Amino acid sequence: MGSTKAQAMFSSDAGISSPIVCPTVLLSSTLMAVVFFFVPRSIADPDIWWHLRNAQILSSTHRFIGTDLYSYTAFGAPWINHEWLGELPFYFGWLHGREHGLYLITVLAVELLIMGIFLLAYRRSRNLKSSLLGALIAAALSTVSFGPRTVLFGWILLVVELLLLDFSRDWPFLLWMFPTLFLVWVNTHGTWMIGMVLFALYVMAESPRISGGHLHSNGLAKGWLRQLLCSFALSFAALFVNPYGWRLVAYPINLAVRQKLNIANVEEWRSLDLLSLRGGTLLLCLALLALSQLYRPRTWRPHEVVYLLIGTYAALTHSRFLVLFSILVIPLFARSISLSRGDDSPVKTPSSLTGAALLFLLCCLVVGRLKDPPELGSKGEAAYPSSSLAFLHGQQIHGRILNEYLWGGYIIWNARSIPVFIDSRVDIFEYNGTFKDYLDIIRIKNTVSLLNKYNIEYVFFEKDTPLVYLLEHTGRWKADFDDGNVVLLERIAHEEGDL
């Protein structure tokens, strides 16, 4: 019976003689190739560098970081590395391939994420073509998080959770994998809290028997409900199996309550621009889903409605949750646009020669792109101050440096003798007021007095910024390094004032 259930995952392959050219293999390969080209060649993510440094320290000392080690504004302050497990794959990639290794780990994580959404979509729609379209849309929306980022592993674990919930209705023993899942998840990324909330909402929504309109649920049998609750309780207990105890479990709440400046000023926390390409795509998906329900009504399970509302609200509120929308809503979208109500509609199978030729072409395209080295940043942008590294290593920096916020991690990894003013670990700098002062400095609000407050002797910034323009025209700062994009200013005289 188990084999019958497994075959039902992709039932459209029945009767097709050649596994090389069957619709599932060909469409999946096409999807993976297209997704590969969605992943940017740039590895310009500000967090990855201090993630690598954290992983290096853990690997060499076998001790978990408990205080700030990298800045002079928060040095020694309590700090927990809440994504320590998610850092290790990227560090492994760096050790074995440097920038190319980071890129390959990123590609692998993105492919796993989108293929997981493809499987979720197929489980809902039983239609390969609508699942493929849904997965491609999910890839386009999820590019907001494509890069060497630990959050990718968090989203993958969310997909695994939803697949386990789905498959556990046929194989109840899968419920006992949830504690292990959450044990890994809590040490990987803070998105575990989303997973716990969705788990709880699934149980609450499916528990009552509902039959009315287009909403239907048979309810949860007492034995099944008891197993779900037991699995949830064990999963919650597993959260505390981590090197930081309750502090790590409380971190997502801390983010929502105490890190107001972080959420207000970091780009990905801002609300979705509905006039952007991603915003328009999301609205189009919702419109097609609504029209499909009007034209060809389908029965919905209560948890599906809850997931639809949560995914939509989260994506509209914070653009980083477009990935959450893709995971929760795109499978429902794929079901709604599928032309058939049951098994997949026939997919025309190419000949063996044609199918093999298509697969060979896809492989050539992928291999051809892999030969090019990944970029540290987009062309024409000073994503990282790589051009200044040789100067920094040769220059004796005698004094405190004010660095560009996005460069903090890069300095931590590449110029370790220079303590940073700030980096993209926003939490620790928001707690002590450094982040607010940094924002005031770059917005030319009490700039001079704040530079004096921190005894800043060097300013390391992009050339074309208001701060650099101001300091260059005071006559009290000189340029030690200037390549047209990056500038290192050194103070030559102190001044008073509130600019």
C-alpha positions as CSV (number, residue, x, y, z in Angstrom):
1,M,0.0,0.0,0.0
2,G,2.9,2.3,0.8
3,S,4.2,2.0,-2.8
4,T,0.8,2.9,-4.2
5,K,0.8,6.1,-2.1
6,A,4.2,7.0,-3.2
7,Q,3.4,6.5,-6.9
8,A,0.4,8.8,-6.5
9,M,2.7,11.7,-5.9
10,F,3.3,12.0,-9.6
11,S,0.6,9.8,-11.1
12,S,0.9,11.3,-14.6
13,D,4.0,9.2,-15.3
14,A,2.0,6.0,-15.5
15,G,2.4,4.2,-18.8
16,I,5.4,6.2,-20.0
17,S,8.2,3.9,-21.0
18,S,11.2,6.1,-21.0
19,P,12.1,7.6,-17.6
20,I,14.5,10.0,-19.4
21,V,11.7,11.9,-21.2
22,C,8.8,11.4,-18.9
23,P,6.9,14.7,-18.1
24,T,8.0,14.7,-14.5
25,V,11.7,14.4,-15.3
26,L,11.6,16.9,-18.2
27,L,9.5,19.5,-16.4
28,S,11.5,19.2,-13.2
29,S,14.8,19.5,-15.0
30,T,13.4,22.6,-16.9
31,L,12.3,24.1,-13.6
32,M,15.6,23.5,-11.9
33,A,17.5,25.1,-14.9
34,V,15.2,28.1,-15.0
35,V,15.5,28.6,-11.2
36,F,19.3,28.3,-11.5
37,F,19.3,31.4,-13.7
38,F,17.1,33.2,-11.2
39,V,19.9,33.0,-8.6
40,P,22.0,36.2,-8.9
41,R,25.7,35.8,-9.6
42,S,26.4,38.5,-7.1
43,I,27.1,37.4,-3.5
44,A,26.7,40.9,-2.2
45,D,24.9,40.1,1.1
46,P,26.1,42.1,4.1
47,D,25.5,39.3,6.6
48,I,27.5,36.5,5.0
49,W,30.9,37.8,6.1
50,W,30.2,37.9,9.8
51,H,28.4,34.6,9.5
52,L,31.6,33.1,8.1
53,R,33.6,34.6,10.9
54,N,31.2,33.2,13.5
55,A,31.4,29.8,11.9
56,Q,35.2,30.0,11.7
57,I,35.4,30.8,15.5
58,L,33.1,28.0,16.3
59,S,35.0,25.5,14.2
60,S,38.4,26.5,15.6
61,T,37.5,27.0,19.3
62,H,34.4,24.7,19.6
63,R,32.8,27.4,21.7
64,F,29.6,29.4,21.0
65,I,29.9,33.1,20.8
66,G,28.2,34.8,23.8
67,T,29.4,38.4,23.5
68,D,30.3,40.9,20.8
69,L,33.8,40.4,19.4
70,Y,33.9,42.6,16.4
71,S,32.9,46.2,17.2
72,Y,34.2,48.9,19.6
73,T,30.7,50.4,20.2
74,A,29.3,47.2,21.7
75,F,32.4,45.1,22.4
76,G,31.8,42.6,25.2
77,A,28.1,43.1,25.3
78,P,25.9,40.0,25.5
79,W,25.1,38.6,22.1
80,I,23.7,35.3,20.9
81,N,24.5,33.8,17.5
82,H,20.9,32.6,16.8
83,E,21.7,31.3,13.3
84,W,24.9,29.3,14.1
85,L,23.8,26.1,12.5
86,G,22.7,27.9,9.3
87,E,26.2,29.4,9.0
88,L,28.1,26.1,8.8
89,P,27.0,25.1,5.2
90,F,28.2,28.5,3.9
91,Y,31.5,28.2,5.8
92,F,31.9,24.7,4.3
93,G,31.4,26.2,0.9
94,W,33.9,28.9,1.5
95,L,36.5,26.5,2.7
96,H,36.2,24.4,-0.4
97,G,35.5,27.0,-3.0
98,R,35.7,30.5,-1.6
99,E,33.2,32.8,-3.5
100,H,32.4,30.0,-5.9
101,G,31.6,27.7,-2.9
102,L,29.3,30.3,-1.4
103,Y,27.5,30.6,-4.7
104,L,27.1,26.8,-5.1
105,I,25.6,26.4,-1.6
106,T,23.2,29.3,-2.4
107,V,22.1,27.6,-5.6
108,L,21.6,24.3,-3.9
109,A,19.5,25.9,-1.1
110,V,17.4,27.8,-3.7
111,E,16.8,24.7,-5.8
112,L,15.7,22.7,-2.8
113,L,13.3,25.5,-1.8
114,I,11.6,25.9,-5.2
115,M,11.5,22.2,-5.8
116,G,9.8,21.8,-2.4
117,I,7.2,24.4,-3.4
118,F,6.7,22.5,-6.7
119,L,6.0,19.3,-4.8
120,L,3.6,21.2,-2.5
121,A,1.8,22.6,-5.5
122,Y,1.5,19.2,-7.1
123,R,0.2,17.7,-3.9
124,R,-2.6,20.3,-4.0
125,S,-3.3,20.4,-7.7
126,R,-2.3,17.0,-9.0
127,N,-1.4,18.9,-12.2
128,L,2.2,19.1,-13.4
129,K,1.6,22.1,-15.7
130,S,-0.1,24.3,-13.1
131,S,2.5,23.2,-10.5
132,L,5.3,24.2,-12.8
133,L,3.8,27.6,-13.5
134,G,3.2,28.1,-9.7
135,A,6.8,27.1,-8.9
136,L,8.1,29.6,-11.5
137,I,6.0,32.3,-10.0
138,A,7.3,31.4,-6.6
139,A,10.9,31.6,-7.8
140,A,10.2,35.1,-9.2
141,L,8.6,36.3,-6.0
142,S,11.3,34.6,-3.8
143,T,14.2,36.4,-5.4
144,V,13.9,38.9,-2.6
145,S,15.7,36.3,-0.4
146,F,18.0,34.8,-3.0
147,G,21.6,35.0,-1.9
148,P,24.0,33.5,0.6
149,R,21.5,33.9,3.4
150,T,20.8,31.6,6.3
151,V,17.0,32.4,6.0
152,L,17.0,30.1,2.9
153,F,17.5,27.1,5.2
154,G,14.6,28.4,7.4
155,W,12.3,28.5,4.4
156,I,13.4,25.0,3.4
157,L,12.5,23.7,6.8
158,L,9.1,25.3,6.6
159,V,8.5,23.5,3.3
160,V,9.5,20.3,5.0
161,E,7.1,20.9,7.8
162,L,4.2,21.4,5.4
163,L,5.1,18.3,3.5
164,L,5.3,16.3,6.7
165,L,1.8,17.6,7.8
166,D,0.5,16.6,4.4
167,F,2.1,13.1,4.2
168,S,1.4,12.3,7.8
169,R,-2.3,11.9,7.0
170,D,-1.2,8.7,5.1
171,W,1.8,7.9,7.2
172,P,1.1,8.9,10.8
173,F,4.6,7.9,12.0
174,L,5.9,11.1,10.3
175,L,4.5,13.2,13.1
176,W,7.3,12.0,15.3
177,M,9.8,13.7,13.0
178,F,8.6,17.1,14.1
179,P,10.6,17.4,17.3
180,T,13.8,16.7,15.4
181,L,12.8,19.2,12.7
182,F,12.3,21.9,15.2
183,L,15.4,21.1,17.1
184,V,17.4,21.7,13.9
185,W,15.2,24.7,13.0
186,V,15.6,26.7,16.2
187,N,19.4,26.5,15.8
188,T,19.3,27.5,12.2
189,H,17.0,30.5,11.9
190,G,14.3,32.4,13.7
191,T,11.6,31.4,11.1
192,W,11.0,28.4,13.4
193,M,8.4,30.5,15.2
194,I,6.4,30.8,11.9
195,G,6.5,27.0,11.8
196,M,5.2,26.6,15.3
197,V,2.4,29.1,14.7
198,L,1.4,27.4,11.5
199,F,1.4,24.0,13.2
200,A,-0.8,25.3,16.0
201,L,-3.2,27.0,13.5
202,Y,-3.4,23.8,11.5
203,V,-4.6,21.8,14.5
204,M,-7.0,24.5,15.6
205,A,-8.5,25.0,12.1
206,E,-8.9,21.3,11.3
207,S,-10.2,20.2,14.7
208,P,-13.9,21.1,14.4
209,R,-16.1,19.4,11.8
210,I,-17.2,22.0,9.2
211,S,-19.5,21.5,6.3
212,G,-21.0,24.6,4.7
213,G,-20.5,26.5,1.4
214,H,-17.1,25.9,0.0
215,L,-15.5,25.2,3.4
216,H,-15.3,21.6,4.5
217,S,-13.5,19.6,7.2
218,N,-14.2,16.2,8.7
219,G,-12.6,17.2,11.9
220,L,-9.7,15.4,13.6
221,A,-10.3,12.0,15.2
222,K,-9.5,11.9,18.9
223,G,-6.6,9.6,18.4
224,W,-5.2,11.7,15.5
225,L,-5.7,14.9,17.5
226,R,-3.9,13.4,20.5
227,Q,-0.9,12.5,18.3
228,L,-0.8,16.0,16.8
229,L,-0.9,17.6,20.2
230,C,1.8,15.3,21.6
231,S,4.0,16.0,18.6
232,F,3.5,19.7,19.1
233,A,4.4,19.5,22.8
234,L,7.6,17.5,22.1
235,S,8.5,20.0,19.3
236,F,8.1,22.9,21.7
237,A,10.3,21.2,24.2
238,A,12.9,20.5,21.5
239,L,13.3,24.3,21.0
240,F,15.2,24.5,24.2
241,V,17.9,22.1,23.0
242,N,20.2,24.8,21.9
243,P,23.4,26.4,23.3
244,Y,21.7,29.6,24.5
245,G,18.6,28.1,26.2
246,W,15.5,30.3,26.6
247,R,17.2,33.4,25.2
248,L,17.4,31.8,21.7
249,V,13.7,30.7,22.0
250,A,12.8,34.3,22.9
251,Y,14.8,36.0,20.2
252,P,12.0,36.2,17.5
253,I,9.8,37.9,20.1
254,N,12.7,40.2,21.0
255,L,13.0,41.1,17.3
256,A,9.3,42.1,17.1
257,V,9.2,44.1,20.4
258,R,12.6,45.7,20.9
259,Q,14.1,46.1,17.4
260,K,11.8,48.9,16.0
261,L,14.6,50.8,14.2
262,N,15.7,47.6,12.5
263,I,12.2,46.9,11.1
264,A,11.6,50.5,10.2
265,N,14.9,51.1,8.3
266,V,16.1,47.8,6.8
267,E,14.8,47.5,3.3
268,E,13.4,44.0,3.4
269,W,11.2,44.8,6.4
270,R,9.4,47.5,4.5
271,S,5.9,46.9,3.0
272,L,5.6,45.5,-0.5
273,D,5.5,48.1,-3.3
274,L,2.4,47.0,-5.2
275,L,3.6,48.9,-8.3
276,S,6.8,46.9,-8.5
277,L,7.1,43.7,-10.6
278,R,6.9,41.5,-7.5
279,G,3.9,43.5,-6.2
280,G,2.1,43.2,-9.5
281,T,2.8,39.5,-9.7
282,L,1.4,38.9,-6.2
283,L,-1.8,40.9,-7.0
284,L,-2.2,39.0,-10.3
285,C,-1.9,35.7,-8.5
286,L,-4.6,36.7,-6.0
287,A,-6.9,38.0,-8.8
288,L,-6.6,34.8,-10.8
289,L,-7.2,32.7,-7.6
290,A,-10.4,34.7,-6.9
291,L,-11.6,34.6,-10.5
292,S,-11.0,30.9,-10.6
293,Q,-13.0,30.3,-7.4
294,L,-15.9,32.3,-8.9
295,Y,-15.7,30.5,-12.3
296,R,-15.0,27.0,-11.0
297,P,-15.7,26.8,-7.3
298,R,-13.6,24.4,-5.2
299,T,-13.9,23.2,-1.7
300,W,-11.4,24.6,0.8
301,R,-10.1,23.1,4.0
302,P,-10.1,25.5,6.9
303,H,-6.3,25.6,7.4
304,E,-5.9,26.5,3.7
305,V,-8.0,29.6,4.2
306,V,-5.9,30.5,7.3
307,Y,-2.7,30.0,5.4
308,L,-4.0,32.1,2.5
309,L,-4.8,35.0,4.8
310,I,-1.5,34.8,6.7
311,G,0.7,34.5,3.6
312,T,-1.0,37.4,1.9
313,Y,-1.0,39.7,4.9
314,A,2.7,38.9,5.7
315,A,3.9,39.6,2.1
316,L,2.0,42.9,1.9
317,T,3.3,44.0,5.3
318,H,7.0,43.0,4.8
319,S,8.5,42.3,1.4
320,R,10.8,39.6,2.9
321,F,7.7,37.5,3.4
322,L,7.1,37.1,-0.3
323,V,8.8,33.7,0.2
324,L,6.3,32.8,2.9
325,F,3.5,33.8,0.4
326,S,5.1,31.5,-2.2
327,I,5.2,28.6,0.2
328,L,1.7,29.0,1.6
329,V,-0.3,30.5,-1.2
330,I,1.3,29.3,-4.5
331,P,0.2,25.7,-4.0
332,L,-3.4,26.9,-3.6
333,F,-3.0,29.0,-6.6
334,A,-1.7,26.0,-8.6
335,R,-4.7,24.0,-7.6
336,S,-7.1,26.8,-8.5
337,I,-5.7,27.3,-12.0
338,S,-5.4,23.6,-12.9
339,L,-7.8,22.6,-15.6
340,S,-8.7,19.2,-14.1
341,R,-10.2,18.4,-10.8
342,G,-8.5,15.1,-10.4
343,D,-5.4,13.6,-11.9
344,D,-3.1,15.5,-14.2
345,S,-4.3,16.2,-17.7
346,P,-2.3,14.5,-20.4
347,V,1.2,15.9,-21.0
348,K,2.6,15.4,-24.5
349,T,5.7,13.4,-24.2
350,P,8.6,14.2,-26.6
351,S,10.5,11.5,-28.3
352,S,13.6,10.0,-26.6
353,L,15.9,11.9,-28.9
354,T,14.1,15.3,-28.4
355,G,14.0,14.8,-24.7
356,A,17.6,13.9,-24.4
357,A,18.6,16.8,-26.6
358,L,16.6,19.2,-24.4
359,L,18.2,17.9,-21.2
360,F,21.7,18.1,-22.8
361,L,21.0,21.7,-23.8
362,L,19.9,22.6,-20.2
363,C,23.1,21.0,-18.8
364,C,25.3,22.9,-21.3
365,L,23.6,26.2,-20.3
366,V,24.1,25.5,-16.6
367,V,27.7,24.4,-16.9
368,G,28.5,27.3,-19.1
369,R,27.3,29.7,-16.4
370,L,29.0,27.9,-13.6
371,K,32.4,28.5,-15.3
372,D,32.1,32.3,-14.7
373,P,33.2,33.3,-11.2
374,P,30.6,34.9,-9.0
375,E,30.7,38.6,-8.4
376,L,31.2,40.4,-5.1
377,G,28.7,43.0,-6.2
378,S,26.8,44.4,-9.1
379,K,28.8,46.2,-11.8
380,G,29.2,49.9,-11.2
381,E,28.2,49.6,-7.5
382,A,30.5,49.6,-4.5
383,A,28.8,46.6,-2.9
384,Y,32.0,45.8,-1.0
385,P,35.1,48.0,-0.7
386,S,37.3,45.2,-2.1
387,S,39.5,47.8,-4.0
388,S,40.6,49.3,-0.7
389,L,41.6,46.0,1.1
390,A,45.3,46.2,0.1
391,F,45.4,49.8,1.4
392,L,43.7,48.9,4.7
393,H,46.1,46.1,5.3
394,G,49.1,48.3,4.6
395,Q,47.8,51.4,6.4
396,Q,48.2,51.8,10.1
397,I,44.8,52.8,11.4
398,H,45.4,54.7,14.7
399,G,41.9,55.5,15.9
400,R,38.3,54.6,15.6
401,I,36.7,54.2,12.2
402,L,33.1,55.0,11.2
403,N,32.2,52.5,8.5
404,E,29.3,52.1,6.1
405,Y,26.7,49.9,7.7
406,L,26.6,47.4,4.9
407,W,30.4,47.0,4.9
408,G,30.7,46.1,8.6
409,G,30.6,42.3,8.0
410,Y,33.1,42.6,5.1
411,I,35.6,44.4,7.4
412,I,35.0,41.8,10.1
413,W,36.0,39.0,7.7
414,N,38.7,40.7,5.6
415,A,40.3,43.4,7.9
416,R,40.1,41.7,11.3
417,S,42.5,44.1,13.1
418,I,40.0,47.0,12.6
419,P,37.0,47.0,15.0
420,V,33.9,48.2,13.3
421,F,31.5,51.0,14.4
422,I,28.5,49.0,13.2
423,D,27.5,46.0,11.1
424,S,24.3,44.3,10.0
425,R,23.8,42.5,13.3
426,V,21.4,45.3,14.0
427,D,20.0,44.0,17.3
428,I,23.1,44.6,19.4
429,F,23.5,48.1,18.1
430,E,19.9,49.1,18.5
431,Y,20.0,48.1,22.1
432,N,22.8,50.5,23.0
433,G,21.7,53.3,20.8
434,T,24.5,53.0,18.2
435,F,22.2,52.3,15.3
436,K,20.2,55.4,16.0
437,D,23.3,57.5,16.2
438,Y,24.5,56.0,12.9
439,L,21.3,57.0,11.2
440,D,21.6,60.5,12.6
441,I,25.2,60.8,11.3
442,I,24.4,59.7,7.8
443,R,21.3,61.9,7.7
444,I,23.3,64.9,8.7
445,K,21.7,65.4,12.0
446,N,24.1,66.4,14.8
447,T,26.8,64.8,12.6
448,V,29.8,66.7,14.0
449,S,28.8,66.3,17.6
450,L,28.2,62.6,17.2
451,L,31.5,62.0,15.5
452,N,33.1,63.8,18.4
453,K,31.1,61.7,20.9
454,Y,32.6,58.5,19.5
455,N,36.0,60.0,18.9
456,I,35.9,59.1,15.2
457,E,39.2,59.5,13.5
458,Y,38.4,57.8,10.2
459,V,35.3,57.7,8.0
460,F,35.1,54.7,5.6
461,F,32.2,55.3,3.2
462,E,31.0,55.3,-0.4
463,K,32.2,58.4,-2.2
464,D,28.9,59.7,-3.4
465,T,27.1,60.2,-0.1
466,P,26.0,63.4,1.8
467,L,28.3,62.5,4.8
468,V,31.4,62.4,2.7
469,Y,30.5,65.6,0.8
470,L,30.0,67.4,4.1
471,L,33.3,66.3,5.6
472,E,35.3,66.9,2.5
473,H,34.1,70.5,2.5
474,T,34.8,71.3,6.2
475,G,38.6,71.4,5.6
476,R,39.1,69.2,8.7
477,W,39.3,65.8,6.9
478,K,41.7,64.5,4.3
479,A,41.3,61.6,1.9
480,D,43.8,58.8,2.6
481,F,42.2,56.6,-0.1
482,D,39.8,57.5,-2.9
483,D,39.2,55.3,-5.9
484,G,36.0,57.2,-7.1
485,N,33.7,54.7,-5.3
486,V,35.2,54.2,-1.9
487,V,36.8,56.8,0.3
488,L,38.7,56.7,3.6
489,L,38.8,60.1,5.3
490,E,41.1,60.9,8.1
491,R,40.5,63.6,10.6
492,I,43.2,66.3,10.6
493,A,41.5,68.8,13.0
494,H,38.7,68.7,15.5
495,E,35.7,70.9,15.3
496,E,32.6,71.9,17.3
497,G,29.1,72.2,16.1
498,D,25.8,70.4,15.4
499,L,25.4,69.7,11.8
